[in-house]
Amino acid sequence: MNCVACGNDNVTIEMMQAGGRTRTHGTGLGGKTNNMARGMTAVSTLGMSNLVWKKSKGTEKMKYKNQKVALCQTCGHDWSIR
């Protein structure tokens, strides 16, 4: 493969991270019930139970997009490859 800018064949190809997205899912009925019971217990213990009983949170999943990028070692020009 030759560089599109200078025509040299000293080119490396690598996978680079182009972007990402986070998806969140809710706590559901069990998590909401847990959070409600936690709140009621916190009121009766003046907030001391919150030191040990943590709030239920939803789950998160990260999804990344990768793309191939070529980099000329001579002139430093980079471009994406399909």
Backbone bond lengths (Angstrom), bond angles and torsions (degrees), N, CA, C in turn:
res aa  C-N    CA-C-N  psi(-1)  N-CA   C-N-CA  omega(-1)  CA-C   N-CA-C  phi
1 M - - - 1.440 - - 1.523 108.16 -
2 N 1.314 115.99 137.43 1.455 121.98 -179.39 1.527 110.54 -109.73
3 C 1.314 115.52 151.01 1.458 121.75 177.66 1.526 109.31 -68.79
4 V 1.314 116.28 138.97 1.470 119.98 -179.82 1.528 111.45 -78.14
5 A 1.332 117.89 -17.34 1.459 120.62 -178.84 1.529 112.32 -91.36
6 C 1.346 116.87 -50.29 1.466 119.46 -174.70 1.524 113.30 -110.70
7 G 1.321 119.64 -14.02 1.460 122.42 178.27 1.513 114.65 84.81
8 N 1.319 119.05 2.40 1.463 122.70 -179.71 1.531 109.26 -75.19
9 D 1.343 116.49 152.19 1.463 120.13 -178.67 1.531 112.93 -99.95
10 N 1.333 118.27 11.66 1.462 122.86 178.46 1.534 108.20 -88.41
11 V 1.344 116.44 77.26 1.461 123.02 -173.28 1.524 109.02 -123.91
12 T 1.345 116.81 134.65 1.460 121.35 173.67 1.527 108.95 -110.51
13 I 1.325 115.05 147.02 1.456 121.38 179.86 1.515 107.89 -118.72
14 E 1.325 116.68 131.57 1.463 120.28 178.88 1.522 109.99 -144.54
15 M 1.327 114.21 160.30 1.460 121.05 177.28 1.522 108.61 -91.12
16 M 1.339 116.04 128.44 1.462 120.76 178.98 1.517 109.10 -122.22
17 Q 1.314 115.17 151.44 1.455 121.48 179.90 1.526 108.59 -81.31
18 A 1.336 116.31 119.07 1.456 120.73 -175.81 1.518 112.29 -90.77
19 G 1.312 118.35 -33.58 1.461 120.90 -178.66 1.506 110.21 -177.11
20 G 1.308 115.75 173.03 1.454 120.10 -179.34 1.512 110.99 -151.01
21 R 1.319 114.92 163.68 1.453 120.49 179.65 1.517 108.53 -143.22
22 T 1.329 116.09 140.49 1.456 121.95 178.71 1.516 108.91 -105.75
23 R 1.302 115.88 129.49 1.457 121.20 174.69 1.516 108.08 -110.74
24 T 1.322 116.22 132.51 1.457 120.50 178.89 1.517 109.32 -115.39
25 H 1.295 116.36 143.24 1.458 123.42 176.38 1.519 107.64 -117.73
26 G 1.307 116.83 145.15 1.460 122.07 -176.89 1.509 113.18 -70.59
27 T 1.327 115.32 177.35 1.458 120.75 -177.14 1.516 111.90 -82.11
28 G 1.317 118.77 -22.33 1.460 121.37 -178.97 1.515 111.88 81.27
29 L 1.321 116.58 -176.96 1.459 121.84 -176.90 1.524 111.85 -67.33
30 G 1.325 117.41 -40.85 1.467 120.63 179.75 1.515 112.19 -65.13
31 G 1.323 117.00 -38.90 1.456 120.65 178.91 1.518 112.24 -69.10
32 K 1.327 116.70 -38.36 1.470 120.06 178.44 1.523 111.18 -67.83
33 T 1.345 116.26 -37.99 1.464 120.22 176.50 1.524 110.17 -65.31
34 N 1.326 116.54 -40.93 1.466 121.40 178.06 1.525 110.63 -62.00
35 N 1.337 117.04 -43.91 1.459 120.30 -179.38 1.529 111.55 -67.08
36 M 1.336 117.08 -35.30 1.460 120.15 178.03 1.534 110.55 -68.03
37 A 1.330 117.40 -43.50 1.464 120.78 178.04 1.522 110.70 -65.03
38 R 1.314 116.68 -35.77 1.465 121.45 177.40 1.524 110.64 -64.04
39 G 1.335 116.12 -41.26 1.461 120.49 179.03 1.518 112.43 -65.84
40 M 1.337 116.67 -41.34 1.471 120.46 179.13 1.529 110.96 -65.75
41 T 1.336 116.12 -39.42 1.458 120.01 178.47 1.530 110.48 -68.17
42 A 1.320 116.73 -35.69 1.462 120.72 179.51 1.518 110.85 -65.57
43 V 1.328 117.17 -37.35 1.460 120.16 178.76 1.522 110.16 -65.37
44 S 1.326 116.93 -42.40 1.466 119.70 -176.95 1.536 112.74 -74.88
45 T 1.339 118.14 -25.89 1.470 119.77 179.95 1.526 111.74 -103.45
46 L 1.335 117.01 14.43 1.468 123.42 -179.95 1.533 112.48 57.03
47 G 1.310 115.97 36.74 1.459 121.81 174.86 1.509 116.03 85.03
48 M 1.312 119.29 -1.73 1.466 121.14 -177.73 1.527 111.94 -71.44
49 S 1.331 117.67 -27.05 1.470 119.74 -179.22 1.526 111.58 -70.62
50 N 1.334 117.68 -19.91 1.463 120.48 179.45 1.522 112.65 -70.24
51 L 1.316 117.14 -13.60 1.459 119.96 177.48 1.518 111.64 -70.97
52 V 1.333 117.53 -28.62 1.462 121.13 -178.72 1.522 113.33 -112.55
53 W 1.305 118.45 -29.24 1.463 121.64 -175.81 1.520 108.13 -99.79
54 K 1.305 116.83 107.07 1.453 121.24 -174.79 1.523 111.75 -88.52
55 K 1.313 115.43 156.18 1.449 122.58 -178.37 1.523 110.22 -72.79
56 S 1.330 116.36 140.69 1.468 120.69 176.15 1.525 108.85 -76.56
57 K 1.318 115.32 128.49 1.458 121.40 178.63 1.518 108.70 -115.81
58 G 1.293 116.37 160.59 1.457 121.14 176.52 1.520 110.83 -74.66
59 T 1.306 115.69 178.25 1.458 120.60 178.99 1.522 109.33 -99.83
60 E 1.319 115.90 153.55 1.455 121.98 177.80 1.518 109.16 -125.52
61 K 1.325 115.36 140.85 1.459 121.23 175.16 1.520 108.00 -128.24
62 M 1.332 115.68 131.10 1.460 120.93 176.99 1.519 108.90 -100.19
63 K 1.322 115.86 135.81 1.450 121.22 177.24 1.522 107.35 -126.47
64 Y 1.340 116.73 124.89 1.456 121.80 -175.91 1.516 110.43 -108.83
65 K 1.338 115.78 148.85 1.456 121.85 173.54 1.519 107.82 -108.36
66 N 1.318 116.17 132.02 1.459 121.99 178.98 1.518 109.53 -114.44
67 Q 1.328 115.77 151.59 1.455 120.04 175.20 1.519 109.79 -141.99
68 K 1.324 115.83 154.50 1.460 121.51 178.22 1.520 108.83 -84.00
69 V 1.328 115.44 131.62 1.460 121.11 179.47 1.520 108.23 -128.23
70 A 1.324 115.59 131.93 1.463 121.38 175.60 1.524 108.29 -99.75
71 L 1.345 116.27 140.23 1.457 121.91 -178.54 1.516 108.93 -130.81
72 C 1.325 115.92 123.56 1.465 121.11 177.36 1.520 108.56 -77.93
73 Q 1.330 116.95 126.61 1.456 121.56 -179.22 1.524 112.17 -77.89
74 T 1.325 117.50 -14.71 1.457 120.72 -178.02 1.530 111.92 -89.34
75 C 1.342 116.59 -54.75 1.467 118.93 -175.15 1.534 112.91 -102.90
76 G 1.343 119.40 -13.47 1.445 121.66 177.40 1.518 114.52 86.94
77 H 1.310 118.15 5.38 1.463 121.74 179.80 1.541 109.25 -73.38
78 D 1.340 115.92 137.38 1.460 119.25 177.30 1.522 109.50 -126.93
79 W 1.354 115.23 149.92 1.448 122.43 179.07 1.507 109.49 -152.04
80 S 1.333 114.87 155.67 1.461 118.91 -179.08 1.517 110.99 -88.37
81 I 1.325 115.57 149.18 1.463 123.37 -178.11 1.516 108.08 -117.14
82 R 1.292 116.95 140.14 1.471 119.66 175.86 1.481 111.54 -84.49
